[in-house]
Amino acid sequence: MANRISKHNTHVIFIDNDDSYIRDVLARFEEVNDYNIKIYSRSKEFFEDFMHVSKFKNEIYIIFLSTNLELDENNNQVDVIDTLKRIKEIHPYAEVVLYSDNDDINIVSSAFHYGAYTFIKKNENIILRIENNIKGIMSQKNFLFQKEASRKFTRIFFTFLIGLIISIIVLYMVFPHWFLS
């Protein structure tokens, strides 16, 4: 199937001001080389690149977004919800997974409201959770592609069937003697 999601057209992006933590995590992530992975320590750099990404249906972007982002030029913490909103504005089909040391319920609920896929906690199981989220998102996207292909096939089949029935009716009206014994 041409529109199938594979590891080669899956872009996994991490945005975290502590990029050494992410690099340590990815060093223990066995399938890291199978995905297109990028790490950004500043959201500003991420957005400079993300503005130019392709928006093809068969390429997916999974963005792991830390709730602790860098400080902006005014020494204020970059807001994770604003970052999430901007990601979704640029690429509505990108899947954003928030992760953090703590689970601030206000941030988590706001994130879900603005389109976050899920939230994971930074702990000893983060590698497994990253892997499971990537595989889950890929599986979900592949299911949606199969569903869409099935719908297209069903529409084509019914269009053909209706065309055949109409053709038979027209033939019967024009040449009724063909249908009489």
C-alpha positions, 0 to 999 in steps of 0.5 A, a space after each residue: 500500500 503506497 500510503 502506508 506509514 513506516 519508520 522511514 516516513 515517520 519524523 520523531 522530534 523532541 523539544 526539550 531545553 535539557 537536550 542531554 537528557 533526551 540524548 541519554 534516553 535515545 541512546 537506550 532506545 533500540 530503534 532510534 536509527 530507524 526513525 527520522 529523529 531530531 532534537 531541539 533545545 529551543 522551540 524557536 529553532 524548531 519552528 524555523 525548521 518546522 515551518 518548511 516541513 512537507 505536509 504529505 499524507 504519508 509522512 507523519 510528525 510525532 513531536 515529544 514536547 517537554 513542559 519545561 521549555 527554554 527562556 525567551 529573550 525577556 527571560 520568561 519561560 516559553 509557554 508549552 500550551 502556546 507552543 502546542 497551539 502553534 504546532 497545530 496551526 502549522 501542521 494540524 495532523 502532527 501528533 504532540 506528546 507532552 512529557 514532564 517530571 511532574 504532572 500538572 493537571 492544568 497543563 495536561 488538561 489544557 494540552 488535551 483541549 488543544 490537541 495533544 495526543 497524550 502525556 507521559 511522565 519522565 521516569 524509568 519507563 520513558 523509553 518504553 512509553 516513547 516506543 509505545 506512543 510512536 508505534 501506537 500513532 503509526 498503527 492508528 495512522 495506518 488504520 485510518 489509511 486503510 479505512 480511507 482506501 476501503 471507503 474509496 473502493 466502496 464508492 467506486 464499486 457502488 458508482 460502477 454498480 449504479 452505472 451498470 443498472 442505469 445502462 441496463 435500464 437505458 438499454 431496456 428502454 431503447 432496445 426492449 426486444 433484446 430483453 424479451 424472449 
